[in-house]
C-alpha cells in the first residue's frame, strides 16, 4: 500500500545523512517528507538551501500552516517543534523534549497520530535517544519504520536506541534508504 508521508529524524552527522537520502529520491517522489534535524537556534542557517542543492525534490524550511505537497521536503526550523496534521504542518515553541527543539519524538508522534498506517518513519545518525519513542509509536499505529544501520552512522546512539525500543521493519545502510522509500511510497 502506498504511504502518505515520510518523517526523518537525525542529529549528529545528520546533515550528510539527510543529504544522501534526499539526493537519491526522484523529483516525482509521491509523498511529502518532514524532517527534524537537531541544530542550534542561535543563528539563522541555510540548511534547507544546503540540503536542496543536490536534491531533485524541493527542500524548504517549514512554516506554520504549510500545506503538505508530495515531492517536497519540509525541515523543522531551529527553535521550533514541527507537528503534522493530516495534510498540513504547524510549529510550536513548547518546552524542549529530551533537550531538543525541534524534537524528533514530537514530530514522529504527530505523524503517527495523523497518518497511522500511511506513515513511514526513518531514524538516521545521532548522539541521543530522541526519536526512539516516536518511531515505536509509528510502528504501533501501523506505519513502516526504518533505521539506519548503526555501523554506517556517524554516531550510532540514535539508531541503537531506536532498535532497542522496538523492532524496525528495515535496518538499512544509508545508500539503501532512498530506494526503499521509493518502493514503499509508490
Buried (B, 14 or more C-beta within 10 A) or exposed (E): EEBBBBBBBBBBBBBEBBBBBBBBBEEEBBBBBBBBBBBEEEEEBEBBEBBBEEBBBEBBBBEEEBEBEBBBBBBBBBBBBBBBBEBEBBBBEEEEBBEBBBBBBBBBBBBBBBBBEBBBBBBBBBBBBBBBBBBBBBBEBEBBBBBBBBEBBBBBBBBBBBBEBBEBBBBBEBEBBBEBBBEBBE
